[in-house]
């Protein structure tokens, strides 16, 4: 039977050892939680020769910078939003979803979730073959 984990009630004696969650684990959780939010088109791996590198589901820890302490963590996310999305609403939803996911999965307290909007993705519809101008 599974137990519910409550970090406030859980006491761990140091003689039992220690638990350390890797930055990469927290980064993947944050990336997945961010991608769940409506309006997020992808994660941004940063600027490469002036072009934002788009990372959809290949490597979700890219575009995420994490600082993990013993009890707390801070996260920086670089995202690309879809055209037509309300950027402030998407950013707040990302902050809330990432905080909730990390705190529930790791027991760490999230002190910051900084969202950096790196770009806007325009969905381009391709014309049907008979309507193309050039053949």
RAMO-V726662 format. One record per pair of residues at least 24 apart in sequence whose C-alpha atoms are under 10 Angstrom apart, sorted by sequence separation. I is the first residue (numbers start at 1). J is the second residue. D is the distance in whole Angstrom. If there is no record, write none. Layout:
BEGIN
i->I j->J d->D
i->I j->J d->D
END
This chain:
BEGIN
i->55 j->79 d->9
i->56 j->80 d->10
i->75 j->99 d->9
i->91 j->115 d->6
i->31 j->56 d->10
i->32 j->57 d->8
i->35 j->60 d->9
i->54 j->79 d->9
i->55 j->80 d->9
i->74 j->99 d->10
i->90 j->115 d->10
i->91 j->116 d->8
i->31 j->57 d->9
i->34 j->60 d->9
i->54 j->80 d->8
i->73 j->99 d->10
i->91 j->117 d->8
i->32 j->59 d->10
i->33 j->60 d->10
i->53 j->80 d->10
i->88 j->115 d->10
i->90 j->117 d->10
i->31 j->59 d->9
i->32 j->60 d->7
i->52 j->80 d->9
i->31 j->60 d->5
i->32 j->61 d->9
i->73 j->102 d->9
i->88 j->117 d->10
i->30 j->60 d->8
i->31 j->61 d->6
i->34 j->64 d->10
i->73 j->103 d->9
i->87 j->117 d->8
i->28 j->59 d->8
i->29 j->60 d->8
i->30 j->61 d->8
i->31 j->62 d->8
i->72 j->103 d->9
i->28 j->60 d->6
i->29 j->61 d->8
i->31 j->63 d->8
i->45 j->77 d->10
i->46 j->78 d->7
i->27 j->60 d->8
i->28 j->61 d->5
i->31 j->64 d->7
i->44 j->77 d->8
i->45 j->78 d->7
i->46 j->79 d->9
i->87 j->120 d->9
i->27 j->61 d->5
i->28 j->62 d->9
i->30 j->64 d->7
i->43 j->77 d->8
i->44 j->78 d->5
i->45 j->79 d->9
i->74 j->108 d->10
i->26 j->61 d->8
i->27 j->62 d->8
i->29 j->64 d->10
i->30 j->65 d->10
i->43 j->78 d->6
i->44 j->79 d->5
i->71 j->106 d->10
i->72 j->107 d->9
i->73 j->108 d->7
i->74 j->109 d->9
i->75 j->110 d->8
i->85 j->120 d->9
i->24 j->60 d->10
i->25 j->61 d->8
i->27 j->63 d->9
i->28 j->64 d->8
i->30 j->66 d->9
i->42 j->78 d->9
i->43 j->79 d->4
i->44 j->80 d->6
i->71 j->107 d->8
i->72 j->108 d->5
i->73 j->109 d->6
i->74 j->110 d->6
i->75 j->111 d->8
i->76 j->112 d->8
i->77 j->113 d->7
i->78 j->114 d->9
i->79 j->115 d->7
i->80 j->116 d->9
i->81 j->117 d->7
i->83 j->119 d->9
i->84 j->120 d->9
i->24 j->61 d->7
i->27 j->64 d->6
i->42 j->79 d->6
i->43 j->80 d->6
i->71 j->108 d->5
i->72 j->109 d->5
i->73 j->110 d->5
i->74 j->111 d->6
i->75 j->112 d->6
i->76 j->113 d->6
i->77 j->114 d->6
i->78 j->115 d->6
i->79 j->116 d->6
i->80 j->117 d->6
i->81 j->118 d->8
i->82 j->119 d->9
i->83 j->120 d->6
i->84 j->121 d->9
i->23 j->61 d->9
i->24 j->62 d->10
i->26 j->64 d->9
i->27 j->65 d->7
i->28 j->66 d->10
i->41 j->79 d->8
i->42 j->80 d->5
i->43 j->81 d->9
i->70 j->108 d->8
i->71 j->109 d->6
i->72 j->110 d->6
i->73 j->111 d->6
i->74 j->112 d->5
i->75 j->113 d->5
i->76 j->114 d->5
i->77 j->115 d->5
i->78 j->116 d->5
i->79 j->117 d->5
i->80 j->118 d->6
i->81 j->119 d->6
i->82 j->120 d->6
i->83 j->121 d->6
i->84 j->122 d->9
i->26 j->65 d->9
i->27 j->66 d->6
i->40 j->79 d->7
i->41 j->80 d->5
i->42 j->81 d->7
i->69 j->108 d->9
i->70 j->109 d->10
i->71 j->110 d->9
i->72 j->111 d->7
i->73 j->112 d->7
i->74 j->113 d->6
i->75 j->114 d->6
i->76 j->115 d->6
i->77 j->116 d->6
i->78 j->117 d->6
i->79 j->118 d->6
i->80 j->119 d->5
i->81 j->120 d->5
i->82 j->121 d->5
i->83 j->122 d->5
i->24 j->64 d->9
i->26 j->66 d->7
i->27 j->67 d->9
i->40 j->80 d->6
i->41 j->81 d->5
i->42 j->82 d->9
i->68 j->108 d->9
i->69 j->109 d->10
i->72 j->112 d->9
i->73 j->113 d->9
i->74 j->114 d->8
i->75 j->115 d->8
i->76 j->116 d->7
i->77 j->117 d->8
i->78 j->118 d->6
i->79 j->119 d->7
i->80 j->120 d->5
i->81 j->121 d->6
i->82 j->122 d->7
i->83 j->123 d->7
i->23 j->64 d->10
i->24 j->65 d->9
i->25 j->66 d->10
i->26 j->67 d->9
i->27 j->68 d->10
i->39 j->80 d->9
i->40 j->81 d->5
i->41 j->82 d->5
i->68 j->109 d->10
i->77 j->118 d->10
i->78 j->119 d->9
i->79 j->120 d->9
i->80 j->121 d->7
i->81 j->122 d->9
i->82 j->123 d->8
i->23 j->65 d->9
i->24 j->66 d->8
i->26 j->68 d->8
i->39 j->81 d->6
i->40 j->82 d->6
i->41 j->83 d->9
i->68 j->110 d->9
i->23 j->66 d->6
i->24 j->67 d->10
i->34 j->77 d->8
i->38 j->81 d->9
i->39 j->82 d->5
i->40 j->83 d->10
i->22 j->66 d->10
i->23 j->67 d->7
i->24 j->68 d->10
i->34 j->78 d->10
i->35 j->79 d->9
i->38 j->82 d->9
i->39 j->83 d->8
i->41 j->85 d->10
i->22 j->67 d->10
i->23 j->68 d->6
i->30 j->75 d->8
i->34 j->79 d->8
i->39 j->84 d->8
i->40 j->85 d->8
i->67 j->112 d->10
i->22 j->68 d->8
i->23 j->69 d->9
i->30 j->76 d->9
i->31 j->77 d->8
i->39 j->85 d->5
i->21 j->68 d->8
i->22 j->69 d->10
i->26 j->73 d->9
i->30 j->77 d->8
i->31 j->78 d->10
i->38 j->85 d->8
i->39 j->86 d->8
i->40 j->87 d->9
i->66 j->113 d->9
i->20 j->68 d->9
i->21 j->69 d->9
i->26 j->74 d->10
i->27 j->75 d->8
i->31 j->79 d->9
i->39 j->87 d->8
i->20 j->69 d->9
i->21 j->70 d->9
i->26 j->75 d->9
i->27 j->76 d->9
i->65 j->114 d->10
i->20 j->70 d->7
i->23 j->73 d->9
i->27 j->77 d->9
i->39 j->89 d->9
i->40 j->90 d->7
i->64 j->114 d->10
i->19 j->70 d->9
i->20 j->71 d->10
i->38 j->89 d->10
i->39 j->90 d->6
i->40 j->91 d->9
i->64 j->115 d->10
i->18 j->70 d->10
i->23 j->75 d->10
i->38 j->90 d->7
i->39 j->91 d->9
i->64 j->116 d->10
i->37 j->90 d->7
i->40 j->93 d->10
i->63 j->116 d->9
i->37 j->91 d->9
i->39 j->93 d->10
i->40 j->94 d->8
i->37 j->92 d->10
i->38 j->93 d->8
i->39 j->94 d->10
i->63 j->118 d->10
i->34 j->90 d->9
i->37 j->93 d->7
i->38 j->94 d->9
i->34 j->91 d->9
i->36 j->93 d->10
i->37 j->94 d->6
i->36 j->94 d->8
i->37 j->95 d->10
i->34 j->93 d->8
i->35 j->94 d->8
i->37 j->96 d->10
i->33 j->93 d->10
i->34 j->94 d->5
i->37 j->97 d->8
i->33 j->94 d->7
i->34 j->95 d->8
i->36 j->97 d->8
i->37 j->98 d->9
i->33 j->95 d->9
i->34 j->96 d->9
i->35 j->97 d->10
i->36 j->98 d->9
i->31 j->94 d->10
i->33 j->96 d->9
i->34 j->97 d->7
i->35 j->98 d->10
i->7 j->71 d->10
i->30 j->94 d->9
i->33 j->97 d->6
i->34 j->98 d->6
i->54 j->118 d->10
i->30 j->95 d->9
i->32 j->97 d->10
i->33 j->98 d->5
i->34 j->99 d->10
i->53 j->118 d->9
i->54 j->119 d->9
i->32 j->98 d->8
i->33 j->99 d->9
i->52 j->118 d->7
i->53 j->119 d->10
i->30 j->97 d->9
i->31 j->98 d->8
i->33 j->100 d->9
i->34 j->101 d->10
i->52 j->119 d->7
i->54 j->121 d->10
i->30 j->98 d->5
i->33 j->101 d->7
i->51 j->119 d->10
i->29 j->98 d->8
i->30 j->99 d->8
i->32 j->101 d->9
i->33 j->102 d->9
i->29 j->99 d->10
i->30 j->100 d->10
i->27 j->98 d->10
i->30 j->101 d->7
i->47 j->118 d->9
i->26 j->98 d->10
i->29 j->101 d->7
i->30 j->102 d->7
i->44 j->116 d->9
i->46 j->118 d->8
i->29 j->102 d->6
i->44 j->117 d->9
i->45 j->118 d->9
i->28 j->102 d->10
i->43 j->117 d->9
i->44 j->118 d->7
i->26 j->101 d->10
i->27 j->102 d->9
i->43 j->118 d->9
i->44 j->119 d->8
i->26 j->102 d->7
i->29 j->105 d->8
i->43 j->119 d->10
i->25 j->102 d->10
i->26 j->103 d->10
i->29 j->106 d->9
i->40 j->117 d->10
i->42 j->119 d->10
i->41 j->119 d->10
i->42 j->120 d->10
i->26 j->105 d->9
i->41 j->120 d->8
i->42 j->121 d->9
i->26 j->106 d->8
i->40 j->120 d->9
i->41 j->121 d->7
i->25 j->106 d->9
i->34 j->115 d->10
i->40 j->121 d->9
i->41 j->122 d->10
i->26 j->108 d->10
i->41 j->123 d->10
i->30 j->113 d->9
i->21 j->106 d->8
i->20 j->106 d->10
i->21 j->108 d->9
i->7 j->103 d->9
i->7 j->104 d->10
i->6 j->104 d->9
i->5 j->104 d->9
i->7 j->106 d->9
i->8 j->107 d->9
i->5 j->105 d->9
i->7 j->107 d->6
i->5 j->106 d->9
i->6 j->107 d->8
i->7 j->108 d->8
i->5 j->107 d->8
i->7 j->109 d->9
END
